[in-house]
Amino acid sequence: MINEKIQKIFGDEHIAKVATLPFSECRVTNARLYEKRGFLPQSILVFLIPYYSVTPDNFSAYAAAEDYHFYANGLFARLQEKLKRLFPQGDFLGFADHSPIDERAAAVRAGLGVYGKNRLFISGEYGTYQFIGEILSTLSADALGEVSLSPFTSCIGCNACLAACPTGILRGESNECLSAITQKKGALNEEEKELMREFHTAWGCDECQKVCPYVKEAMHLGTMETSIPFFKENLITHLSTEAIEGMSDEEFSRRAFAWRGRETVLRNTRVLEEK
């Protein structure tokens, strides 16, 4: 079991699922991210950040709240400070999304869930509706608590996500997913526009998640909704041309879709609003 004091540190942040993993068990994908800081990781704390709060009308649920990178930056600052006080002999470095390791594989190996056929990490508590975070440590994994490695485990393989995939990329029938189409810059072709209209999305795609039995079970059990305040505040549930045009630059910059620029999102809302 993980160190009780570490568990409390994460619990105070409304994060319930956290585990320890030796860094040697991680699949490194970009070592430069820690090497350029002179950091030599020996272990990681890998944890789940549940984000589901509402089901938006016409975009992916992860974008209903403000961009989670703003949340992650503050979270890591707080966690690293508290961990350093608890373990002054160690150093700590946090990552999420832009990570030096394969986060999904690490979360599976740490026993937090399974790997889905839709290429997403799945947990029993939150289905696919979580972000994965990790804090690299210079301490050994044993110093952070008992380590229990899990085999790399896949989902039950019901193929519901494959059947629901709008473009067929999960079935090997396409090279591009609908989410990627909504994030493309420039003009869209008529087939791409029609896909967006058919699945009524101005940003992202949750089709493979909605049909997942793990998601349905988590929803049924009532465990999927986040208790993290950040993901319950400043919510939007519908993207329209009027709403996007009405956002100030500061408001827009704090949204998950801002990284592709306002014109890309406006192009998408106009596609859905075309008569």
Phi and psi in degrees as GROMACS dihedral restraints (atoms count N, CA, C in turn):
[ dihedral_restraints ]
;  ai    aj    ak    al  type     phi  dphi    fc
    3     4     5     6     1   -66.4    20    10
    4     5     6     7     1   151.0    20    10
    6     7     8     9     1   -47.0    20    10
    7     8     9    10     1   129.3    20    10
    9    10    11    12     1   -62.1    20    10
   10    11    12    13     1   -34.5    20    10
   12    13    14    15     1   -69.3    20    10
   13    14    15    16     1   -34.8    20    10
   15    16    17    18     1   -66.2    20    10
   16    17    18    19     1   -43.1    20    10
   18    19    20    21     1   -57.2    20    10
   19    20    21    22     1   -40.0    20    10
   21    22    23    24     1   -67.7    20    10
   22    23    24    25     1   -39.8    20    10
   24    25    26    27     1   -57.6    20    10
   25    26    27    28     1   -44.7    20    10
   27    28    29    30     1   -73.8    20    10
   28    29    30    31     1   -37.1    20    10
   30    31    32    33     1   -60.3    20    10
   31    32    33    34     1   -36.3    20    10
   33    34    35    36     1   -63.5    20    10
   34    35    36    37     1   -20.0    20    10
   36    37    38    39     1   -97.5    20    10
   37    38    39    40     1    10.5    20    10
   39    40    41    42     1    64.8    20    10
   40    41    42    43     1    29.7    20    10
   42    43    44    45     1  -110.3    20    10
   43    44    45    46     1   113.9    20    10
   45    46    47    48     1   -98.5    20    10
   46    47    48    49     1   -25.5    20    10
   48    49    50    51     1  -106.7    20    10
   49    50    51    52     1   103.5    20    10
   51    52    53    54     1  -143.6    20    10
   52    53    54    55     1   142.7    20    10
   54    55    56    57     1  -147.3    20    10
   55    56    57    58     1   162.1    20    10
   57    58    59    60     1  -104.1    20    10
   58    59    60    61     1   143.6    20    10
   60    61    62    63     1  -144.6    20    10
   61    62    63    64     1   133.5    20    10
   63    64    65    66     1   -61.7    20    10
   64    65    66    67     1   139.9    20    10
   66    67    68    69     1   -63.7    20    10
   67    68    69    70     1   -26.4    20    10
   69    70    71    72     1   -64.8    20    10
   70    71    72    73     1   -18.2    20    10
   72    73    74    75     1   -89.3    20    10
   73    74    75    76     1    -2.3    20    10
   75    76    77    78     1   -90.5    20    10
   76    77    78    79     1   148.6    20    10
   78    79    80    81     1   -93.1    20    10
   79    80    81    82     1   107.3    20    10
   81    82    83    84     1   -76.9    20    10
   82    83    84    85     1   128.7    20    10
   84    85    86    87     1  -114.9    20    10
   85    86    87    88     1   -19.8    20    10
   87    88    89    90     1  -155.4    20    10
   88    89    90    91     1    77.9    20    10
   90    91    92    93     1   -62.9    20    10
   91    92    93    94     1   -23.9    20    10
   93    94    95    96     1   -60.3    20    10
   94    95    96    97     1   -27.3    20    10
   96    97    98    99     1   -61.9    20    10
   97    98    99   100     1   -30.8    20    10
   99   100   101   102     1  -105.9    20    10
  100   101   102   103     1   -26.9    20    10
  102   103   104   105     1   -65.6    20    10
  103   104   105   106     1   -35.1    20    10
  105   106   107   108     1   -67.8    20    10
  106   107   108   109     1   -14.8    20    10
  108   109   110   111     1  -100.7    20    10
  109   110   111   112     1     4.9    20    10
  111   112   113   114     1    68.1    20    10
  112   113   114   115     1    27.3    20    10
  114   115   116   117     1   -96.1    20    10
  115   116   117   118     1   131.5    20    10
  117   118   119   120     1  -117.9    20    10
  118   119   120   121     1    89.0    20    10
  120   121   122   123     1   -70.5    20    10
  121   122   123   124     1   139.6    20    10
  123   124   125   126     1  -113.9    20    10
  124   125   126   127     1   -19.0    20    10
  126   127   128   129     1  -155.8    20    10
  127   128   129   130     1   169.6    20    10
  129   130   131   132     1  -138.3    20    10
  130   131   132   133     1   152.7    20    10
  132   133   134   135     1  -103.8    20    10
  133   134   135   136     1   114.0    20    10
  135   136   137   138     1  -106.8    20    10
  136   137   138   139     1   137.0    20    10
  138   139   140   141     1  -148.1    20    10
  139   140   141   142     1   161.8    20    10
  141   142   143   144     1  -106.2    20    10
  142   143   144   145     1   136.2    20    10
  144   145   146   147     1  -114.9    20    10
  145   146   147   148     1    93.8    20    10
  147   148   149   150     1   -68.3    20    10
  148   149   150   151     1   134.9    20    10
  150   151   152   153     1  -120.0    20    10
  151   152   153   154     1   -10.4    20    10
  153   154   155   156     1   -68.0    20    10
  154   155   156   157     1   129.7    20    10
  156   157   158   159     1  -134.8    20    10
  157   158   159   160     1   -42.3    20    10
  159   160   161   162     1  -141.1    20    10
  160   161   162   163     1   162.3    20    10
  162   163   164   165     1  -103.0    20    10
  163   164   165   166     1   106.0    20    10
  165   166   167   168     1   -64.4    20    10
  166   167   168   169     1   159.1    20    10
  168   169   170   171     1   -73.5    20    10
  169   170   171   172     1   -39.5    20    10
  171   172   173   174     1  -144.7    20    10
  172   173   174   175     1    35.5    20    10
  174   175   176   177     1  -163.8    20    10
  175   176   177   178     1   171.7    20    10
  177   178   179   180     1   -67.6    20    10
  178   179   180   181     1   144.2    20    10
  180   181   182   183     1   -63.4    20    10
  181   182   183   184     1   -28.6    20    10
  183   184   185   186     1   -65.1    20    10
  184   185   186   187     1   -19.7    20    10
  186   187   188   189     1   -97.6    20    10
  187   188   189   190     1     7.2    20    10
  189   190   191   192     1   -68.9    20    10
  190   191   192   193     1   -40.1    20    10
  192   193   194   195     1   -88.0    20    10
  193   194   195   196     1   178.3    20    10
  195   196   197   198     1   -67.3    20    10
  196   197   198   199     1   164.3    20    10
  198   199   200   201     1   -53.3    20    10
  199   200   201   202     1   123.4    20    10
  201   202   203   204     1   -68.0    20    10
  202   203   204   205     1   -13.5    20    10
  204   205   206   207     1   -63.2    20    10
  205   206   207   208     1   -32.9    20    10
  207   208   209   210     1   -63.5    20    10
  208   209   210   211     1   -41.9    20    10
  210   211   212   213     1   -64.8    20    10
  211   212   213   214     1   -46.2    20    10
  213   214   215   216     1   -61.5    20    10
  214   215   216   217     1   -39.8    20    10
  216   217   218   219     1   -60.0    20    10
  217   218   219   220     1   -45.6    20    10
  219   220   221   222     1   -68.3    20    10
  220   221   222   223     1   -39.7    20    10
  222   223   224   225     1   -60.1    20    10
  223   224   225   226     1   -48.5    20    10
  225   226   227   228     1   -63.3    20    10
  226   227   228   229     1   -38.6    20    10
  228   229   230   231     1   -60.9    20    10
  229   230   231   232     1   -43.2    20    10
  231   232   233   234     1   -69.3    20    10
  232   233   234   235     1   -46.2    20    10
  234   235   236   237     1   -64.0    20    10
  235   236   237   238     1   -44.3    20    10
  237   238   239   240     1   -63.5    20    10
  238   239   240   241     1   -38.8    20    10
  240   241   242   243     1   -64.6    20    10
  241   242   243   244     1   -45.2    20    10
  243   244   245   246     1   -68.8    20    10
  244   245   246   247     1   -39.4    20    10
  246   247   248   249     1   -66.9    20    10
  247   248   249   250     1   -36.3    20    10
  249   250   251   252     1   -66.2    20    10
  250   251   252   253     1   -36.6    20    10
  252   253   254   255     1   -67.1    20    10
  253   254   255   256     1   -36.8    20    10
  255   256   257   258     1   -74.6    20    10
  256   257   258   259     1   -36.4    20    10
  258   259   260   261     1  -128.6    20    10
  259   260   261   262     1    75.5    20    10
  261   262   263   264     1   -60.9    20    10
  262   263   264   265     1   -19.5    20    10
  264   265   266   267     1   -81.6    20    10
  265   266   267   268     1    -6.7    20    10
  267   268   269   270     1  -112.5    20    10
  268   269   270   271     1   165.1    20    10
  270   271   272   273     1  -123.1    20    10
  271   272   273   274     1   153.8    20    10
  273   274   275   276     1  -138.9    20    10
  274   275   276   277     1   144.7    20    10
  276   277   278   279     1  -146.2    20    10
  277   278   279   280     1   122.3    20    10
  279   280   281   282     1   -99.2    20    10
  280   281   282   283     1   148.0    20    10
  282   283   284   285     1  -144.0    20    10
  283   284   285   286     1   152.8    20    10
  285   286   287   288     1  -156.3    20    10
  286   287   288   289     1   133.5    20    10
  288   289   290   291     1    73.6    20    10
  289   290   291   292     1   -77.3    20    10
  291   292   293   294     1   -80.5    20    10
  292   293   294   295     1    85.9    20    10
  294   295   296   297     1  -121.3    20    10
  295   296   297   298     1   154.4    20    10
  297   298   299   300     1   -80.5    20    10
  298   299   300   301     1    -5.6    20    10
  300   301   302   303     1  -127.9    20    10
  301   302   303   304     1   167.1    20    10
  303   304   305   306     1   -77.4    20    10
  304   305   306   307     1   102.5    20    10
  306   307   308   309     1   -65.2    20    10
  307   308   309   310     1   -39.8    20    10
  309   310   311   312     1   -63.7    20    10
  310   311   312   313     1   -45.5    20    10
  312   313   314   315     1   -63.0    20    10
  313   314   315   316     1   -39.6    20    10
  315   316   317   318     1   -64.4    20    10
  316   317   318   319     1   -42.2    20    10
  318   319   320   321     1   -65.1    20    10
  319   320   321   322     1   -37.2    20    10
  321   322   323   324     1   -67.2    20    10
  322   323   324   325     1   -47.4    20    10
  324   325   326   327     1   -62.7    20    10
  325   326   327   328     1   -28.4    20    10
  327   328   329   330     1   -82.1    20    10
  328   329   330   331     1    -2.4    20    10
  330   331   332   333     1    84.0    20    10
  331   332   333   334     1    19.8    20    10
  333   334   335   336     1   -90.2    20    10
  334   335   336   337     1   -10.3    20    10
  336   337   338   339     1   170.4    20    10
  337   338   339   340     1  -156.4    20    10
  339   340   341   342     1  -131.4    20    10
  340   341   342   343     1   168.2    20    10
  342   343   344   345     1   -98.8    20    10
  343   344   345   346     1   127.1    20    10
  345   346   347   348     1   -90.7    20    10
  346   347   348   349     1   158.6    20    10
  348   349   350   351     1   -66.0    20    10
  349   350   351   352     1   -18.9    20    10
  351   352   353   354     1   -84.8    20    10
  352   353   354   355     1     9.5    20    10
  354   355   356   357     1    71.4    20    10
  355   356   357   358     1    17.8    20    10
  357   358   359   360     1  -108.5    20    10
  358   359   360   361     1   155.0    20    10
  360   361   362   363     1   -78.8    20    10
  361   362   363   364     1   138.7    20    10
  363   364   365   366     1  -125.4    20    10
  364   365   366   367     1   129.4    20    10
  366   367   368   369     1  -114.9    20    10
  367   368   369   370     1   156.4    20    10
  369   370   371   372     1   -67.1    20    10
  370   371   372   373     1   -31.3    20    10
  372   373   374   375     1   -80.6    20    10
  373   374   375   376     1   -39.3    20    10
  375   376   377   378     1  -119.9    20    10
  376   377   378   379     1     4.1    20    10
  378   379   380   381     1    62.3    20    10
  379   380   381   382     1  -125.8    20    10
  381   382   383   384     1  -102.3    20    10
  382   383   384   385     1     3.5    20    10
  384   385   386   387     1   -93.6    20    10
  385   386   387   388     1    64.6    20    10
  387   388   389   390     1  -149.0    20    10
  388   389   390   391     1   153.4    20    10
  390   391   392   393     1   -95.5    20    10
  391   392   393   394     1   157.0    20    10
  393   394   395   396     1  -110.2    20    10
  394   395   396   397     1   132.3    20    10
  396   397   398   399     1  -122.8    20    10
  397   398   399   400     1   158.5    20    10
  399   400   401   402     1  -148.7    20    10
  400   401   402   403     1   146.4    20    10
  402   403   404   405     1  -118.9    20    10
  403   404   405   406     1   116.8    20    10
  405   406   407   408     1   -76.2    20    10
  406   407   408   409     1   144.9    20    10
  408   409   410   411     1  -134.7    20    10
  409   410   411   412     1   147.8    20    10
  411   412   413   414     1   -85.2    20    10
  412   413   414   415     1    -3.7    20    10
  414   415   416   417     1   -85.5    20    10
  415   416   417   418     1   160.9    20    10
  417   418   419   420     1   -71.4    20    10
  418   419   420   421     1   156.4    20    10
  420   421   422   423     1   -62.5    20    10
  421   422   423   424     1   -36.7    20    10
  423   424   425   426     1   -62.6    20    10
  424   425   426   427     1   -30.9    20    10
  426   427   428   429     1   -67.9    20    10
  427   428   429   430     1   -22.2    20    10
  429   430   431   432     1   -94.3    20    10
  430   431   432   433     1    -8.4    20    10
  432   433   434   435     1   138.8    20    10
  433   434   435   436     1   173.7    20    10
  435   436   437   438     1   -62.5    20    10
  436   437   438   439     1   135.4    20    10
  438   439   440   441     1  -104.6    20    10
  439   440   441   442     1   129.3    20    10
  441   442   443   444     1  -130.3    20    10
  442   443   444   445     1    98.9    20    10
  444   445   446   447     1   -76.1    20    10
  445   446   447   448     1   136.8    20    10
  447   448   449   450     1  -107.6    20    10
  448   449   450   451     1   148.3    20    10
  450   451   452   453     1   -66.9    20    10
  451   452   453   454     1   157.0    20    10
  453   454   455   456     1   -70.5    20    10
  454   455   456   457     1   111.2    20    10
  456   457   458   459     1  -114.9    20    10
  457   458   459   460     1   135.5    20    10
  459   460   461   462     1   -98.2    20    10
  460   461   462   463     1   168.7    20    10
  462   463   464   465     1   -69.9    20    10
  463   464   465   466     1  -178.0    20    10
  465   466   467   468     1   -69.4    20    10
  466   467   468   469     1   -13.9    20    10
  468   469   470   471     1    72.8    20    10
  469   470   471   472     1    40.1    20    10
  471   472   473   474     1   -74.8    20    10
  472   473   474   475     1   -16.9    20    10
  474   475   476   477     1    71.9    20    10
  475   476   477   478     1    11.1    20    10
  477   478   479   480     1   -61.2    20    10
  478   479   480   481     1   -39.0    20    10
  480   481   482   483     1   -66.4    20    10
  481   482   483   484     1   -38.5    20    10
  483   484   485   486     1   -63.0    20    10
  484   485   486   487     1   -42.9    20    10
  486   487   488   489     1   -66.7    20    10
  487   488   489   490     1   -31.9    20    10
  489   490   491   492     1   -85.8    20    10
  490   491   492   493     1   -12.1    20    10
  492   493   494   495     1   -61.5    20    10
  493   494   495   496     1   119.6    20    10
  495   496   497   498     1   -60.7    20    10
  496   497   498   499     1   -39.4    20    10
  498   499   500   501     1   -95.5    20    10
  499   500   501   502     1   -15.6    20    10
  501   502   503   504     1    85.2    20    10
  502   503   504   505     1    10.2    20    10
  504   505   506   507     1   -62.2    20    10
  505   506   507   508     1   -34.1    20    10
  507   508   509   510     1   -70.2    20    10
  508   509   510   511     1   -19.6    20    10
  510   511   512   513     1   -97.5    20    10
  511   512   513   514     1     4.3    20    10
  513   514   515   516     1    77.9    20    10
  514   515   516   517     1    20.7    20    10
  516   517   518   519     1  -101.1    20    10
  517   518   519   520     1    -2.9    20    10
  519   520   521   522     1  -153.1    20    10
  520   521   522   523     1   163.3    20    10
  522   523   524   525     1  -105.8    20    10
  523   524   525   526     1     2.1    20    10
  525   526   527   528     1  -141.3    20    10
  526   527   528   529     1   135.4    20    10
  528   529   530   531     1   -92.1    20    10
  529   530   531   532     1   164.4    20    10
  531   532   533   534     1   -63.6    20    10
  532   533   534   535     1   -36.1    20    10
  534   535   536   537     1   -59.7    20    10
  535   536   537   538     1   -43.2    20    10
  537   538   539   540     1   -64.7    20    10
  538   539   540   541     1   -36.0    20    10
  540   541   542   543     1   -60.8    20    10
  541   542   543   544     1   -43.4    20    10
  543   544   545   546     1   -68.3    20    10
  544   545   546   547     1   -16.8    20    10
  546   547   548   549     1  -101.3    20    10
  547   548   549   550     1    -0.4    20    10
  549   550   551   552     1   -69.7    20    10
  550   551   552   553     1   143.8    20    10
  552   553   554   555     1   -89.8    20    10
  553   554   555   556     1   160.1    20    10
  555   556   557   558     1    85.6    20    10
  556   557   558   559     1  -164.3    20    10
  558   559   560   561     1   -79.4    20    10
  559   560   561   562     1   148.2    20    10
  561   562   563   564     1  -103.9    20    10
  562   563   564   565     1   149.7    20    10
  564   565   566   567     1   -83.1    20    10
  565   566   567   568     1   172.5    20    10
  567   568   569   570     1   -65.7    20    10
  568   569   570   571     1   -34.8    20    10
  570   571   572   573     1   -64.3    20    10
  571   572   573   574     1   -41.3    20    10
  573   574   575   576     1   -65.6    20    10
  574   575   576   577     1   -42.1    20    10
  576   577   578   579     1   -62.5    20    10
  577   578   579   580     1   -41.3    20    10
  579   580   581   582     1   -66.1    20    10
  580   581   582   583     1   -36.9    20    10
  582   583   584   585     1   -62.4    20    10
  583   584   585   586     1   -42.4    20    10
  585   586   587   588     1   -63.3    20    10
  586   587   588   589     1   -40.6    20    10
  588   589   590   591     1   -68.5    20    10
  589   590   591   592     1   -42.5    20    10
  591   592   593   594     1   -61.4    20    10
  592   593   594   595     1   -40.9    20    10
  594   595   596   597     1  -101.1    20    10
  595   596   597   598     1     7.6    20    10
  597   598   599   600     1    50.5    20    10
  598   599   600   601     1    57.2    20    10
  600   601   602   603     1  -131.6    20    10
  601   602   603   604     1   130.5    20    10
  603   604   605   606     1  -100.3    20    10
  604   605   606   607     1    -7.3    20    10
  606   607   608   609     1  -165.3    20    10
  607   608   609   610     1   121.6    20    10
  609   610   611   612     1    78.1    20    10
  610   611   612   613     1  -175.6    20    10
  612   613   614   615     1  -156.6    20    10
  613   614   615   616     1   125.2    20    10
  615   616   617   618     1  -114.0    20    10
  616   617   618   619     1    14.6    20    10
  618   619   620   621     1   -58.7    20    10
  619   620   621   622     1   -42.8    20    10
  621   622   623   624     1   -70.8    20    10
  622   623   624   625     1   -22.1    20    10
  624   625   626   627     1   -81.5    20    10
  625   626   627   628     1   -39.5    20    10
  627   628   629   630     1   -60.9    20    10
  628   629   630   631     1   -33.3    20    10
  630   631   632   633     1   -91.5    20    10
  631   632   633   634     1    -5.7    20    10
  633   634   635   636     1   -67.4    20    10
  634   635   636   637     1   128.4    20    10
  636   637   638   639     1   -63.6    20    10
  637   638   639   640     1   -28.0    20    10
  639   640   641   642     1   -66.2    20    10
  640   641   642   643     1   -39.7    20    10
  642   643   644   645     1   -65.7    20    10
  643   644   645   646     1   -45.8    20    10
  645   646   647   648     1   -61.3    20    10
  646   647   648   649     1   -39.6    20    10
  648   649   650   651     1   -67.9    20    10
  649   650   651   652     1   -42.4    20    10
  651   652   653   654     1   -63.4    20    10
  652   653   654   655     1   -39.0    20    10
  654   655   656   657     1   -64.5    20    10
  655   656   657   658     1   -43.5    20    10
  657   658   659   660     1   -63.1    20    10
  658   659   660   661     1   -40.4    20    10
  660   661   662   663     1   -75.3    20    10
  661   662   663   664     1   -15.4    20    10
  663   664   665   666     1    78.1    20    10
  664   665   666   667     1    21.6    20    10
  666   667   668   669     1   -99.6    20    10
  667   668   669   670     1    -8.2    20    10
  669   670   671   672     1   -78.2    20    10
  670   671   672   673     1   -31.2    20    10
  672   673   674   675     1   -68.9    20    10
  673   674   675   676     1   134.5    20    10
  675   676   677   678     1   -70.7    20    10
  676   677   678   679     1   151.4    20    10
  678   679   680   681     1  -109.7    20    10
  679   680   681   682     1     6.3    20    10
  681   682   683   684     1   -80.8    20    10
  682   683   684   685     1   118.4    20    10
  684   685   686   687     1   -53.3    20    10
  685   686   687   688     1   -38.3    20    10
  687   688   689   690     1   -53.5    20    10
  688   689   690   691     1   -38.8    20    10
  690   691   692   693     1   -88.9    20    10
  691   692   693   694     1     6.8    20    10
  693   694   695   696     1  -115.2    20    10
  694   695   696   697     1     0.7    20    10
  696   697   698   699     1  -115.0    20    10
  697   698   699   700     1   156.9    20    10
  699   700   701   702     1    51.4    20    10
  700   701   702   703     1    42.5    20    10
  702   703   704   705     1   -81.0    20    10
  703   704   705   706     1   146.1    20    10
  705   706   707   708     1  -124.8    20    10
  706   707   708   709     1   149.0    20    10
  708   709   710   711     1  -125.0    20    10
  709   710   711   712     1    -4.2    20    10
  711   712   713   714     1  -147.2    20    10
  712   713   714   715     1   133.8    20    10
  714   715   716   717     1  -102.7    20    10
  715   716   717   718     1   122.8    20    10
  717   718   719   720     1  -132.1    20    10
  718   719   720   721     1   160.0    20    10
  720   721   722   723     1   -59.2    20    10
  721   722   723   724     1   -42.5    20    10
  723   724   725   726     1   -61.4    20    10
  724   725   726   727     1   -43.8    20    10
  726   727   728   729     1   -65.9    20    10
  727   728   729   730     1   -43.6    20    10
  729   730   731   732     1   -67.4    20    10
  730   731   732   733     1   -41.9    20    10
  732   733   734   735     1   -65.6    20    10
  733   734   735   736     1   -28.5    20    10
  735   736   737   738     1   -82.7    20    10
  736   737   738   739     1    -9.8    20    10
  738   739   740   741     1   -75.0    20    10
  739   740   741   742     1   136.2    20    10
  741   742   743   744     1   -68.4    20    10
  742   743   744   745     1   165.0    20    10
  744   745   746   747     1   -59.4    20    10
  745   746   747   748     1   -38.1    20    10
  747   748   749   750     1   -66.2    20    10
  748   749   750   751     1   -45.1    20    10
  750   751   752   753     1   -61.9    20    10
  751   752   753   754     1   -45.4    20    10
  753   754   755   756     1   -64.2    20    10
  754   755   756   757     1   -39.2    20    10
  756   757   758   759     1   -64.2    20    10
  757   758   759   760     1   -19.4    20    10
  759   760   761   762     1   -92.9    20    10
  760   761   762   763     1     5.5    20    10
  762   763   764   765     1   -98.3    20    10
  763   764   765   766     1   151.3    20    10
  765   766   767   768     1   -63.2    20    10
  766   767   768   769     1   -26.1    20    10
  768   769   770   771     1   -88.9    20    10
  769   770   771   772     1    -1.2    20    10
  771   772   773   774     1   -65.5    20    10
  772   773   774   775     1   -27.2    20    10
  774   775   776   777     1   -63.4    20    10
  775   776   777   778     1   -20.6    20    10
  777   778   779   780     1   -93.9    20    10
  778   779   780   781     1    -3.3    20    10
  780   781   782   783     1    93.9    20    10
  781   782   783   784     1   151.4    20    10
  783   784   785   786     1   -63.5    20    10
  784   785   786   787     1   -37.7    20    10
  786   787   788   789     1   -66.0    20    10
  787   788   789   790     1   -32.4    20    10
  789   790   791   792     1   -65.7    20    10
  790   791   792   793     1   -44.1    20    10
  792   793   794   795     1   -68.2    20    10
  793   794   795   796     1   -40.0    20    10
  795   796   797   798     1   -64.1    20    10
  796   797   798   799     1   -38.5    20    10
  798   799   800   801     1   -56.7    20    10
  799   800   801   802     1   -43.3    20    10
  801   802   803   804     1   -68.0    20    10
  802   803   804   805     1   -44.4    20    10
  804   805   806   807     1   -64.4    20    10
  805   806   807   808     1   -35.1    20    10
  807   808   809   810     1   -68.4    20    10
  808   809   810   811     1   -34.4    20    10
  810   811   812   813     1   -60.3    20    10
  811   812   813   814     1   -45.1    20    10
  813   814   815   816     1   -70.3    20    10
  814   815   816   817     1   -25.0    20    10
  816   817   818   819     1   -93.8    20    10
  817   818   819   820     1    -5.9    20    10
  819   820   821   822     1   -63.3    20    10
  820   821   822   823     1   136.0    20    10
